[in-house]
């Protein structure tokens, strides 16, 4: 198939190109256009116009990755998120609707659904597609605004603020539209929080939060690439899909995996939760490091007719950690 990938020079885009180039013809849209193995041509955003002829070839599938990543240090202006995450999505989706392309895959974020996962009786609740979106901060808010734009185009009605989002399987028939909400993605070239944690352990600093047994979902790039290719080839029903590996992992387990990747013994301190909470003043950073955030991938697996993803969560993390060396 002819596949157009926006933001294909980024972390996810580069890995997707490597995975898809053997069986598909790849074109790109990005703010830079260096030659890339497996890519026929990279166009600029000025070449993408919804209401005028463009030099873009006939495309079967559009994968929209381009966006402003979450700035965990909160140094980015809020308007930048909306200009990029919402504005570029509107532009490329309008192009898709007027093109001959049959599939559109939008990479939103799990942070568009919820900044926190509500827990019941100390058991981590699963974050499913039925949640009423409640993003916190401009990153998640800009992503949910982009989702609303897509849904409004299909349903031709206002998307309510207090209801879960559901994309009708026939909203864009005969075209297919998929909104993906991946959790934390890792793999070769990853520069996110996993890399920061790796550097922390690499300095042989003991992990002081061993008393907190949280569970968090991850998504390795190999499973992500598999999911994308299966959606392209199987063309299941349009919809919103949460993406995650099959099992969650605790931060303590992750610390151990990082230490093992360095052939070292992990140093985890089980300091009293109460003492840690008092010393931290119930900080937001402590909450982020110790809370549960478990994402369900069942809807996606049901749509593809699979029981498990090909790469186990631990094996995926080990592969990524090897690339950090």
C-alpha positions in Angstrom: 0.0 0.0 0.0 1.0 3.7 -0.4 1.3 5.0 3.2 1.8 8.7 4.1 3.3 9.2 7.6 3.4 12.7 9.2 6.3 13.3 11.6 8.2 10.3 10.2 11.6 11.6 11.3 10.6 11.3 15.0 11.1 8.4 17.4 7.9 6.5 16.5 8.0 7.5 12.9 11.5 6.3 12.3 10.7 2.9 13.9 7.5 2.6 11.9 9.3 3.2 8.7 11.8 0.5 9.5 9.0 -1.9 10.2 6.7 -1.1 7.2 9.2 -0.3 4.4 9.6 -4.0 3.4 6.0 -4.5 2.4 4.7 -1.0 1.7 5.5 2.2 -0.2 6.2 5.1 2.3 5.8 8.8 1.8 6.2 11.4 4.5 5.2 14.9 5.7 7.5 16.7 8.1 9.1 20.0 8.9 12.4 18.6 7.7 13.0 16.4 4.6 16.4 14.6 4.7 16.7 11.4 2.7 15.5 8.4 4.7 15.9 4.8 3.7 12.6 3.3 2.8 10.9 6.7 2.1 10.2 7.7 -1.5 9.7 11.4 -0.7 9.0 13.7 2.2 6.7 16.6 1.6 6.4 19.8 3.6 3.2 20.9 5.4 2.8 23.6 2.8 2.2 20.8 0.3 -0.8 19.6 2.2 -3.8 21.6 1.3 -7.4 20.5 1.8 -8.8 22.8 -0.8 -6.2 22.8 -3.6 -4.4 20.4 -5.8 -1.2 19.1 -4.3 1.8 17.1 -5.7 1.0 14.2 -3.2 0.5 10.8 -4.9 -2.6 8.6 -4.4 -2.4 7.4 -0.8 -4.1 4.4 0.8 -3.4 5.1 4.4 -2.4 8.2 6.4 -0.7 7.8 9.7 -0.6 11.1 11.6 2.2 11.1 14.1 3.3 14.7 14.0 2.8 16.6 17.2 4.2 18.5 20.1 5.5 15.9 22.7 4.6 16.3 26.4 7.1 18.6 28.0 7.5 17.1 31.5 9.4 20.2 32.7 6.4 22.5 31.7 8.6 24.9 29.8 6.4 25.0 26.6 3.8 27.6 26.0 0.2 26.2 26.1 -0.6 27.7 22.7 2.2 25.7 21.1 0.4 22.5 21.9 -2.8 23.6 20.4 -1.2 25.1 17.3 0.6 21.8 16.6 -1.4 18.9 18.2 -4.8 20.3 17.2 -4.0 22.5 14.2 -1.9 20.0 12.2 -4.5 17.2 12.9 -7.2 19.4 11.5 -5.2 20.1 8.4 -4.2 16.6 7.6 -7.6 15.2 8.5 -9.3 17.6 6.1 -6.9 16.5 3.4 -7.8 12.9 4.1 -11.5 13.5 3.8 -11.0 15.0 0.3 -8.4 12.5 -0.8 -8.8 8.9 -2.1 -7.2 7.5 1.0 -9.2 4.8 2.7 -7.6 4.8 6.2 -6.6 7.4 8.7 -4.7 6.6 11.9 -4.4 9.5 14.4 -1.9 9.1 17.3 -3.5 10.8 20.2 -2.4 9.9 23.7 -3.6 8.1 26.8 -3.2 11.4 28.6 -6.1 12.7 26.5 -8.3 10.3 28.4 -7.0 10.8 31.9 -4.1 12.1 33.9 -4.9 9.7 36.7 -6.6 6.3 36.9 -9.1 6.1 39.8 -8.5 3.2 42.1 -11.1 1.1 43.8 -10.3 -0.8 47.1 -6.5 -0.5 46.4 -6.8 -2.4 43.2 -5.7 -0.6 40.0 -8.7 0.1 37.8 -8.3 -0.5 34.1 -8.4 2.6 31.9 -10.8 1.6 29.0 -12.2 3.5 26.1 -15.5 4.0 28.0 -13.9 6.6 30.3 -15.2 10.2 30.1 -12.1 12.1 29.0 -10.6 14.4 31.7 -7.2 15.5 30.5 -5.1 17.8 32.7 -2.8 20.4 31.1 -2.3 21.7 27.5 -0.8 18.5 26.2 -3.8 16.2 26.9 -6.2 19.0 26.3 -4.8 19.7 22.8 -5.0 16.0 21.9 -8.6 15.7 23.1 -9.5 18.8 21.1 -8.1 17.1 18.0 -10.1 14.0 18.8 -13.3 16.1 19.1 -12.6 17.6 15.7 -12.4 14.2 14.1 -15.5 12.9 15.8 -17.5 16.0 15.0 -16.7 15.6 11.3 -18.0 12.0 11.4 -21.0 12.4 13.6 -22.0 15.9 12.5 -22.9 16.8 16.0 -21.4 18.5 19.0 -19.2 16.3 21.2 -20.4 16.6 24.7 -18.0 17.4 27.5 -19.5 15.0 30.1 -19.7 11.8 28.0 -17.3 9.2 26.8 -16.2 9.5 23.1 -17.4 6.8 20.7 -16.5 6.8 17.0 -19.3 5.0 15.0 -17.9 2.2 12.9 -19.8 3.7 10.0 -19.1 7.4 10.6 -16.8 7.7 7.6 -17.9 4.7 5.6 -16.3 3.5 3.2 -13.3 5.1 4.8 -11.9 3.9 8.1 -10.7 6.2 10.9 -8.8 5.1 14.0 -7.9 7.2 17.0 -5.0 5.5 18.9 -4.3 6.4 22.6 -1.0 4.8 23.4 0.5 4.8 26.8 4.2 5.4 27.4 6.1 4.2 24.3 9.7 3.0 24.4 12.2 1.6 22.0 15.4 2.5 20.1 15.9 6.3 20.0 13.6 6.8 23.1 14.5 10.0 25.0 11.6 10.1 27.5 11.1 9.2 31.2 12.5 5.7 30.8 15.8 7.2 29.7 15.8 9.5 32.8 15.2 6.5 35.1 18.0 4.5 33.3 20.4 7.4 34.0 19.3 7.5 37.6 20.1 3.8 38.1 23.3 4.1 36.1 24.6 6.5 38.7 24.2 3.7 41.3 21.8 5.9 43.3 19.5 3.7 45.5 15.8 3.8 44.6 14.1 5.1 47.8 10.4 4.3 46.9 10.5 0.5 47.2 7.6 0.5 49.6 5.3 1.7 46.9 4.1 -1.3 44.8 2.5 0.4 41.9 1.5 -1.0 38.5 2.0 0.9 35.2 1.4 0.1 31.6 4.0 0.4 28.9 4.0 0.0 25.1 7.1 -1.2 23.3 7.7 0.0 19.7 7.7 -3.6 18.3 4.2 -4.2 19.5 3.1 -0.7 18.3 4.5 -1.4 14.9 2.8 -4.8 14.8 -0.6 -3.2 15.8 -0.3 -0.5 13.1 0.5 -3.0 10.4 -2.4 -5.2 11.5 -4.9 -2.3 11.4 -3.7 -1.4 7.9 -4.0 -4.9 6.6 -7.1 -6.1 8.4 -9.0 -2.8 8.3 -11.2 -3.4 11.3 -14.1 -1.1 12.4 -13.4 2.6 12.9 -13.0 3.6 16.6 -11.0 4.8 19.5 -8.4 2.3 20.7 -6.2 2.3 23.8 -2.7 0.8 23.1 -0.6 -1.0 25.7 1.5 -4.1 26.3 -0.5 -7.1 27.7 0.7 -6.7 31.3 1.6 -3.8 33.5 4.9 -3.6 35.4 5.8 -2.1 38.8 8.4 0.6 39.0 10.4 -1.7 41.4 10.5 -4.4 38.7 11.6 -1.8 36.1 14.5 -0.7 38.4 15.5 -4.3 38.6 15.4 -4.8 34.9 17.6 -1.7 34.4 20.1 -2.9 36.9 20.2 -6.3 35.2 20.8 -4.7 31.9 24.0 -3.2 33.4 24.9 -6.6 35.0 24.4 -5.0 38.5 22.4 -5.7 41.6 19.5 -3.3 42.1 19.5 -1.1 45.1 15.9 -0.5 46.3 15.2 0.9 49.7 11.9 0.2 51.4 11.5 3.4 53.4 8.2 3.9 55.2 5.5 5.3 52.9 4.4 7.6 55.7 7.8 9.1 56.1 8.3 9.5 52.4 4.9 11.3 52.1 5.8 13.6 55.0 9.2 14.5 53.6 7.8 15.1 50.1 4.9 17.1 51.3 2.5 15.0 49.1 4.2 16.4 46.0 2.9 15.9 42.5 6.2 14.2 41.5 5.8 11.6 44.2 2.3 10.8 43.0 3.5 10.4 39.5 6.3 8.0 40.5 4.1 5.8 42.8 0.6 5.8 41.4 -1.1 3.0 39.4 -1.8 3.7 35.7 -3.0 0.5 34.0 -4.4 0.7 30.5 -6.6 -2.0 28.9 -5.8 -3.1 25.4 -8.6 -5.6 25.1 -10.7 -3.6 22.6 -7.7 -3.4 20.3 -7.0 -7.2 20.6 -10.6 -8.0 20.0 -10.7 -5.9 16.9 -7.7 -7.7 15.5 -8.8 -11.1 16.6 -5.6 -11.8 18.7 -5.1 -13.1 22.2 -1.6 -11.7 22.9 0.8 -9.2 21.4 4.0 -10.7 20.0 6.5 -9.1 22.4 6.2 -9.6 26.2 6.4 -6.4 28.3 9.7 -7.5 30.0 11.3 -8.6 26.8 10.4 -5.3 25.2 11.9 -3.3 28.0 15.1 -5.5 27.9 15.4 -4.8 24.2 15.0 -1.0 24.7 17.5 -1.0 27.6 20.1 -2.7 25.5 19.9 0.2 23.0 20.6 2.6 25.8 24.1 1.2 26.2 
